[in-house]
Amino acid sequence: MRHSSPVIEVSAALIFRRRQLLITQRHAKSHLGGLWEFPGGKREPGETFEQCLAREIREELGVEIAVGELFEEISHTYPEKSVHLKFFLCRLISGEPQPIDCAAVQWVDKSGLDAHEFPAADAQLLERLKGKPSVWM
């Protein structure tokens, strides 16, 4: 009999600056280690997705952000877990992103996304980002 694992709810930030998007690299020993992703993390009980995102970005990158509109919502099942991701358009309010709780941070332009390997759950989002030039302005 197959047991279904609980769905992990994740909030992630799409932080744009000067036609570039902030991406972070996962720690080598973590789930999907070494892959690139959009910064964020797991939602705690009682938190909204927006509150989660502001907290996670502060902890992970040491910056303050303004969480804007929901850009994409994706559910994905990996062999070992299921995730429900909400990606929000955000902007930096203060600070310069530092790799406090990730392996690396990098600003990339639209063409630079293809040079980085992302988790399978991000495939739909990546295609939407590449096809929507207005968010890169």
Backbone as JSON Lines, residues from 0, in Angstrom:
{"i":0,"aa":"M","n":[0.84,-1.18,0.0],"ca":[0.0,0.0,0.0],"c":[0.88,1.25,0.0]}
{"i":1,"aa":"R","n":[0.54,2.19,-0.83],"ca":[1.34,3.41,-0.97],"c":[0.83,4.48,-0.02]}
{"i":2,"aa":"H","n":[1.76,5.06,0.75],"ca":[1.38,6.14,1.65],"c":[1.62,7.46,0.95]}
{"i":3,"aa":"S","n":[0.66,8.34,1.03],"ca":[0.88,9.66,0.43],"c":[1.46,10.56,1.51]}
{"i":4,"aa":"S","n":[2.53,11.24,1.16],"ca":[3.17,12.12,2.12],"c":[2.44,13.47,2.1]}
{"i":5,"aa":"P","n":[2.54,14.2,3.2],"ca":[1.89,15.51,3.23],"c":[2.54,16.45,2.21]}
{"i":6,"aa":"V","n":[1.76,17.37,1.72],"ca":[2.27,18.33,0.75],"c":[3.01,19.44,1.5]}
{"i":7,"aa":"I","n":[4.21,19.74,1.05],"ca":[5.0,20.81,1.64],"c":[4.67,22.11,0.9]}
{"i":8,"aa":"E","n":[4.23,23.11,1.64],"ca":[3.87,24.39,1.04],"c":[5.08,25.31,1.06]}
{"i":9,"aa":"V","n":[5.43,25.84,-0.11],"ca":[6.63,26.65,-0.26],"c":[6.27,27.99,-0.92]}
{"i":10,"aa":"S","n":[6.88,29.04,-0.4],"ca":[6.71,30.38,-0.96],"c":[8.06,30.8,-1.53]}
{"i":11,"aa":"A","n":[8.08,31.33,-2.76],"ca":[9.34,31.71,-3.4],"c":[9.23,33.1,-4.02]}
{"i":12,"aa":"A","n":[10.38,33.79,-4.06],"ca":[10.43,35.17,-4.52],"c":[11.05,35.28,-5.91]}
{"i":13,"aa":"L","n":[10.41,36.08,-6.74],"ca":[10.97,36.48,-8.03],"c":[11.38,37.93,-7.85]}
{"i":14,"aa":"I","n":[12.67,38.13,-7.54],"ca":[13.19,39.46,-7.25],"c":[13.95,39.96,-8.47]}
{"i":15,"aa":"F","n":[13.4,40.98,-9.1],"ca":[14.01,41.56,-10.3],"c":[14.72,42.86,-9.95]}
{"i":16,"aa":"R","n":[15.85,43.09,-10.63],"ca":[16.57,44.35,-10.5],"c":[17.35,44.59,-11.79]}
{"i":17,"aa":"R","n":[17.15,45.73,-12.4],"ca":[17.87,46.1,-13.62],"c":[17.88,44.96,-14.66]}
{"i":18,"aa":"R","n":[16.69,44.47,-14.96],"ca":[16.49,43.4,-15.96],"c":[17.18,42.08,-15.61]}
{"i":19,"aa":"Q","n":[17.45,41.9,-14.33],"ca":[18.02,40.64,-13.87],"c":[17.17,40.08,-12.75]}
{"i":20,"aa":"L","n":[17.26,38.75,-12.59],"ca":[16.47,38.02,-11.62],"c":[17.41,37.32,-10.64]}
{"i":21,"aa":"L","n":[17.08,37.37,-9.36],"ca":[17.91,36.76,-8.32],"c":[17.62,35.26,-8.22]}
{"i":22,"aa":"I","n":[18.68,34.45,-8.3],"ca":[18.54,33.01,-8.08],"c":[19.54,32.59,-7.0]}
{"i":23,"aa":"T","n":[19.23,31.48,-6.34],"ca":[20.11,30.98,-5.28],"c":[20.41,29.51,-5.54]}
{"i":24,"aa":"Q","n":[21.57,29.07,-5.04],"ca":[21.96,27.67,-5.21],"c":[21.74,26.9,-3.92]}
{"i":25,"aa":"R","n":[21.16,25.72,-4.05],"ca":[20.88,24.88,-2.89],"c":[22.19,24.3,-2.34]}
{"i":26,"aa":"H","n":[22.24,24.12,-1.02],"ca":[23.4,23.47,-0.4],"c":[23.56,22.06,-0.98]}
{"i":27,"aa":"A","n":[24.8,21.65,-1.18],"ca":[25.1,20.36,-1.81],"c":[24.44,19.18,-1.09]}
{"i":28,"aa":"K","n":[24.34,19.22,0.24],"ca":[23.81,18.09,1.01],"c":[22.29,18.14,1.18]}
{"i":29,"aa":"S","n":[21.63,19.18,0.68],"ca":[20.18,19.28,0.84],"c":[19.45,18.51,-0.26]}
{"i":30,"aa":"H","n":[18.13,18.38,-0.11],"ca":[17.29,17.79,-1.16],"c":[17.51,18.61,-2.43]}
{"i":31,"aa":"L","n":[17.76,17.94,-3.55],"ca":[18.04,18.61,-4.83],"c":[19.29,19.49,-4.74]}
{"i":32,"aa":"G","n":[20.26,19.04,-3.94],"ca":[21.48,19.8,-3.69],"c":[22.22,20.21,-4.96]}
{"i":33,"aa":"G","n":[22.74,21.43,-4.94],"ca":[23.52,21.96,-6.06],"c":[22.69,22.62,-7.14]}
{"i":34,"aa":"L","n":[21.38,22.35,-7.16],"ca":[20.53,22.97,-8.18],"c":[20.26,24.43,-7.8]}
{"i":35,"aa":"W","n":[19.89,25.21,-8.81],"ca":[19.55,26.61,-8.59],"c":[18.04,26.72,-8.41]}
{"i":36,"aa":"E","n":[17.61,27.75,-7.71],"ca":[16.18,27.93,-7.43],"c":[15.91,29.4,-7.16]}
{"i":37,"aa":"F","n":[14.66,29.69,-6.91],"ca":[14.26,31.03,-6.53],"c":[14.16,31.05,-5.02]}
{"i":38,"aa":"P","n":[14.72,32.06,-4.36],"ca":[14.8,32.05,-2.9],"c":[13.43,32.03,-2.24]}
{"i":39,"aa":"G","n":[13.38,31.36,-1.1],"ca":[12.15,31.23,-0.34],"c":[12.25,30.03,0.57]}
{"i":40,"aa":"G","n":[11.11,29.5,0.97],"ca":[11.15,28.33,1.85],"c":[9.78,27.87,2.29]}
{"i":41,"aa":"K","n":[9.81,26.93,3.25],"ca":[8.59,26.27,3.71],"c":[7.75,27.19,4.6]}
{"i":42,"aa":"R","n":[6.45,27.1,4.38],"ca":[5.5,27.89,5.17],"c":[5.3,27.22,6.52]}
{"i":43,"aa":"E","n":[5.36,28.02,7.57],"ca":[5.13,27.54,8.94],"c":[3.63,27.61,9.26]}
{"i":44,"aa":"P","n":[3.16,26.79,10.21],"ca":[1.74,26.86,10.6],"c":[1.36,28.28,11.04]}
{"i":45,"aa":"G","n":[0.21,28.75,10.56],"ca":[-0.29,30.06,10.95],"c":[0.26,31.22,10.13]}
{"i":46,"aa":"E","n":[1.22,30.95,9.25],"ca":[1.8,32.0,8.41],"c":[1.08,32.07,7.08]}
{"i":47,"aa":"T","n":[0.94,33.27,6.55],"ca":[0.47,33.39,5.16],"c":[1.68,33.1,4.27]}
{"i":48,"aa":"F","n":[1.43,32.86,2.99],"ca":[2.54,32.65,2.06],"c":[3.42,33.91,1.99]}
{"i":49,"aa":"E","n":[2.79,35.08,2.07],"ca":[3.52,36.33,2.01],"c":[4.4,36.54,3.24]}
{"i":50,"aa":"Q","n":[3.87,36.25,4.43],"ca":[4.65,36.36,5.67],"c":[5.83,35.39,5.64]}
{"i":51,"aa":"C","n":[5.56,34.18,5.19],"ca":[6.6,33.16,5.06],"c":[7.73,33.68,4.18]}
{"i":52,"aa":"L","n":[7.37,34.26,3.06],"ca":[8.37,34.7,2.1],"c":[9.25,35.81,2.67]}
{"i":53,"aa":"A","n":[8.65,36.79,3.31],"ca":[9.43,37.88,3.91],"c":[10.4,37.32,4.95]}
{"i":54,"aa":"R","n":[9.93,36.39,5.79],"ca":[10.78,35.77,6.82],"c":[11.91,34.96,6.19]}
{"i":55,"aa":"E","n":[11.57,34.12,5.24],"ca":[12.58,33.26,4.61],"c":[13.67,34.08,3.91]}
{"i":56,"aa":"I","n":[13.29,35.14,3.22],"ca":[14.26,35.96,2.5],"c":[15.19,36.67,3.5]}
{"i":57,"aa":"R","n":[14.63,37.12,4.61],"ca":[15.43,37.75,5.66],"c":[16.45,36.74,6.2]}
{"i":58,"aa":"E","n":[16.0,35.49,6.49],"ca":[16.87,34.46,7.05],"c":[17.9,33.96,6.04]}
{"i":59,"aa":"E","n":[17.47,33.77,4.81],"ca":[18.3,33.14,3.78],"c":[19.29,34.12,3.14]}
{"i":60,"aa":"L","n":[18.86,35.39,2.97],"ca":[19.67,36.35,2.2],"c":[20.01,37.63,2.95]}
{"i":61,"aa":"G","n":[19.4,37.86,4.12],"ca":[19.71,39.04,4.9],"c":[19.21,40.34,4.32]}
{"i":62,"aa":"V","n":[18.1,40.29,3.57],"ca":[17.53,41.5,2.98],"c":[16.05,41.6,3.3]}
{"i":63,"aa":"E","n":[15.51,42.8,3.15],"ca":[14.07,43.02,3.31],"c":[13.46,43.18,1.92]}
{"i":64,"aa":"I","n":[12.31,42.57,1.72],"ca":[11.62,42.66,0.44],"c":[10.18,43.13,0.63]}
{"i":65,"aa":"A","n":[9.61,43.64,-0.44],"ca":[8.18,43.9,-0.52],"c":[7.6,42.78,-1.38]}
{"i":66,"aa":"V","n":[6.66,42.03,-0.82],"ca":[6.03,40.92,-1.55],"c":[4.88,41.48,-2.37]}
{"i":67,"aa":"G","n":[4.94,41.26,-3.67],"ca":[3.91,41.75,-4.57],"c":[2.92,40.66,-4.97]}
{"i":68,"aa":"E","n":[2.47,40.74,-6.21],"ca":[1.41,39.83,-6.66],"c":[1.92,38.41,-6.92]}
{"i":69,"aa":"L","n":[1.0,37.47,-6.8],"ca":[1.28,36.07,-7.11],"c":[1.48,35.95,-8.62]}
{"i":70,"aa":"F","n":[2.6,35.37,-9.02],"ca":[2.93,35.24,-10.44],"c":[2.61,33.85,-10.97]}
{"i":71,"aa":"E","n":[2.85,32.83,-10.15],"ca":[2.66,31.44,-10.59],"c":[2.43,30.56,-9.38]}
{"i":72,"aa":"E","n":[1.63,29.52,-9.57],"ca":[1.35,28.54,-8.52],"c":[1.51,27.16,-9.14]}
{"i":73,"aa":"I","n":[2.34,26.32,-8.52],"ca":[2.66,25.03,-9.1],"c":[2.64,23.95,-8.02]}
{"i":74,"aa":"S","n":[2.06,22.8,-8.36],"ca":[2.18,21.61,-7.51],"c":[3.01,20.59,-8.26]}
{"i":75,"aa":"H","n":[3.93,19.95,-7.55],"ca":[4.82,18.98,-8.2],"c":[5.08,17.84,-7.22]}
{"i":76,"aa":"T","n":[5.11,16.62,-7.75],"ca":[5.39,15.45,-6.92],"c":[6.73,14.86,-7.31]}
{"i":77,"aa":"Y","n":[7.64,14.83,-6.36],"ca":[8.92,14.14,-6.5],"c":[8.72,12.74,-5.95]}
{"i":78,"aa":"P","n":[9.64,11.81,-6.23],"ca":[9.47,10.45,-5.68],"c":[9.32,10.44,-4.16]}
{"i":79,"aa":"E","n":[10.02,11.35,-3.45],"ca":[10.03,11.31,-1.99],"c":[9.11,12.32,-1.32]}
{"i":80,"aa":"K","n":[8.58,13.3,-2.07],"ca":[7.7,14.3,-1.45],"c":[6.92,15.07,-2.51]}
{"i":81,"aa":"S","n":[5.87,15.74,-2.05],"ca":[5.09,16.62,-2.92],"c":[5.23,18.05,-2.42]}
{"i":82,"aa":"V","n":[5.3,18.99,-3.37],"ca":[5.42,20.39,-3.0],"c":[4.34,21.21,-3.7]}
{"i":83,"aa":"H","n":[3.89,22.24,-3.01],"ca":[2.98,23.22,-3.59],"c":[3.7,24.55,-3.48]}
{"i":84,"aa":"L","n":[4.06,25.13,-4.63],"ca":[4.88,26.34,-4.68],"c":[4.06,27.54,-5.12]}
{"i":85,"aa":"K","n":[4.27,28.66,-4.43],"ca":[3.68,29.92,-4.86],"c":[4.84,30.89,-5.09]}
{"i":86,"aa":"F","n":[4.9,31.43,-6.32],"ca":[5.96,32.36,-6.69],"c":[5.38,33.77,-6.75]}
{"i":87,"aa":"F","n":[5.98,34.69,-6.0],"ca":[5.5,36.07,-5.93],"c":[6.51,37.02,-6.56]}
{"i":88,"aa":"L","n":[6.0,38.03,-7.26],"ca":[6.86,39.11,-7.75],"c":[7.22,39.97,-6.54]}
{"i":89,"aa":"C","n":[8.51,40.23,-6.35],"ca":[8.97,40.96,-5.18],"c":[9.98,42.02,-5.59]}
{"i":90,"aa":"R","n":[10.21,42.96,-4.68],"ca":[11.29,43.92,-4.92],"c":[12.08,44.1,-3.63]}
{"i":91,"aa":"L","n":[13.36,44.38,-3.8],"ca":[14.23,44.63,-2.66],"c":[13.87,45.96,-2.04]}
{"i":92,"aa":"I","n":[13.79,46.0,-0.72],"ca":[13.57,47.25,0.0],"c":[14.9,47.72,0.57]}
{"i":93,"aa":"S","n":[15.64,46.8,1.2],"ca":[16.93,47.17,1.77],"c":[17.87,45.98,1.81]}
{"i":94,"aa":"G","n":[19.16,46.29,1.72],"ca":[20.19,45.27,1.81],"c":[20.63,44.75,0.45]}
{"i":95,"aa":"E","n":[21.73,44.02,0.45],"ca":[22.26,43.36,-0.74],"c":[22.26,41.87,-0.42]}
{"i":96,"aa":"P","n":[21.63,41.02,-1.26],"ca":[21.51,39.6,-0.96],"c":[22.87,38.93,-0.69]}
{"i":97,"aa":"Q","n":[22.94,38.21,0.43],"ca":[24.14,37.46,0.83],"c":[23.75,35.98,0.98]}
{"i":98,"aa":"P","n":[24.66,35.05,0.67],"ca":[24.34,33.62,0.81],"c":[24.45,33.14,2.26]}
{"i":99,"aa":"I","n":[23.51,33.61,3.1],"ca":[23.51,33.25,4.53],"c":[23.07,31.8,4.72]}
{"i":100,"aa":"D","n":[21.97,31.42,4.07],"ca":[21.46,30.05,4.22],"c":[21.22,29.42,2.84]}
{"i":101,"aa":"C","n":[22.2,29.59,1.95],"ca":[22.19,28.94,0.64],"c":[23.66,28.89,0.21]}
{"i":102,"aa":"A","n":[23.95,28.13,-0.83],"ca":[25.35,27.95,-1.25],"c":[25.88,29.16,-2.01]}
{"i":103,"aa":"A","n":[25.02,29.83,-2.79],"ca":[25.45,30.97,-3.6],"c":[24.24,31.78,-4.04]}
{"i":104,"aa":"V","n":[24.48,33.05,-4.37],"ca":[23.45,33.9,-4.96],"c":[23.99,34.46,-6.26]}
{"i":105,"aa":"Q","n":[23.09,34.67,-7.21],"ca":[23.52,35.21,-8.5],"c":[22.37,35.97,-9.15]}
{"i":106,"aa":"W","n":[22.69,37.07,-9.83],"ca":[21.72,37.82,-10.63],"c":[21.91,37.35,-12.07]}
{"i":107,"aa":"V","n":[20.82,36.94,-12.72],"ca":[20.91,36.48,-14.11],"c":[19.9,37.22,-14.99]}
{"i":108,"aa":"D","n":[20.25,37.38,-16.26],"ca":[19.28,37.93,-17.2],"c":[18.49,36.76,-17.79]}
{"i":109,"aa":"K","n":[17.52,37.08,-18.63],"ca":[16.63,36.04,-19.16],"c":[17.4,34.92,-19.85]}
{"i":110,"aa":"S","n":[18.4,35.27,-20.65],"ca":[19.17,34.24,-21.37],"c":[20.03,33.42,-20.4]}
{"i":111,"aa":"G","n":[20.37,33.99,-19.26],"ca":[21.19,33.28,-18.28],"c":[20.48,32.17,-17.54]}
{"i":112,"aa":"L","n":[19.15,32.15,-17.59],"ca":[18.41,31.08,-16.9],"c":[18.78,29.71,-17.43]}
{"i":113,"aa":"D","n":[18.98,29.61,-18.76],"ca":[19.29,28.31,-19.36],"c":[20.65,27.76,-18.96]}
{"i":114,"aa":"A","n":[21.53,28.61,-18.44],"ca":[22.87,28.17,-18.06],"c":[22.89,27.55,-16.66]}
{"i":115,"aa":"H","n":[21.75,27.53,-15.98],"ca":[21.67,27.0,-14.62],"c":[20.67,25.85,-14.58]}
{"i":116,"aa":"E","n":[20.96,24.87,-13.74],"ca":[20.07,23.72,-13.61],"c":[19.12,23.94,-12.44]}
{"i":117,"aa":"F","n":[17.81,23.87,-12.71],"ca":[16.76,24.09,-11.72],"c":[16.03,22.78,-11.42]}
{"i":118,"aa":"P","n":[15.34,22.69,-10.27],"ca":[14.52,21.51,-9.98],"c":[13.4,21.35,-11.01]}
{"i":119,"aa":"A","n":[12.96,20.13,-11.2],"ca":[11.89,19.84,-12.16],"c":[10.64,20.65,-11.9]}
{"i":120,"aa":"A","n":[10.35,20.94,-10.63],"ca":[9.14,21.69,-10.28],"c":[9.13,23.1,-10.88]}
{"i":121,"aa":"D","n":[10.31,23.63,-11.21],"ca":[10.39,25.0,-11.72],"c":[10.25,25.11,-13.24]}
{"i":122,"aa":"A","n":[10.16,24.0,-13.96],"ca":[10.15,24.02,-15.43],"c":[9.04,24.91,-15.99]}
{"i":123,"aa":"Q","n":[7.83,24.75,-15.49],"ca":[6.68,25.54,-15.97],"c":[6.91,27.03,-15.72]}
{"i":124,"aa":"L","n":[7.4,27.37,-14.54],"ca":[7.68,28.76,-14.19],"c":[8.76,29.34,-15.11]}
{"i":125,"aa":"L","n":[9.82,28.59,-15.36],"ca":[10.91,29.08,-16.21],"c":[10.41,29.41,-17.61]}
{"i":126,"aa":"E","n":[9.56,28.57,-18.15],"ca":[9.0,28.83,-19.49],"c":[8.15,30.11,-19.47]}
{"i":127,"aa":"R","n":[7.37,30.28,-18.42],"ca":[6.52,31.47,-18.33],"c":[7.39,32.73,-18.21]}
{"i":128,"aa":"L","n":[8.46,32.66,-17.42],"ca":[9.34,33.82,-17.26],"c":[10.01,34.19,-18.58]}
{"i":129,"aa":"K","n":[10.44,33.19,-19.34],"ca":[11.11,33.44,-20.62],"c":[10.14,34.06,-21.63]}
{"i":130,"aa":"G","n":[8.86,33.72,-21.52],"ca":[7.88,34.21,-22.47],"c":[7.16,35.49,-22.04]}
{"i":131,"aa":"K","n":[7.58,36.08,-20.95],"ca":[6.9,37.29,-20.44],"c":[7.92,38.41,-20.24]}
{"i":132,"aa":"P","n":[8.28,39.11,-21.33],"ca":[9.3,40.15,-21.23],"c":[8.96,41.29,-20.27]}
{"i":133,"aa":"S","n":[7.67,41.54,-20.03],"ca":[7.28,42.68,-19.19],"c":[7.81,42.57,-17.77]}
{"i":134,"aa":"V","n":[7.98,41.35,-17.23],"ca":[8.46,41.21,-15.85],"c":[9.95,41.54,-15.74]}
{"i":135,"aa":"W","n":[10.66,41.53,-16.85],"ca":[12.11,41.79,-16.84],"c":[12.44,43.27,-16.91]}
{"i":136,"aa":"M","n":[11.45,44.12,-17.05],"ca":[11.71,45.56,-17.18],"c":[12.12,46.18,-15.87]}
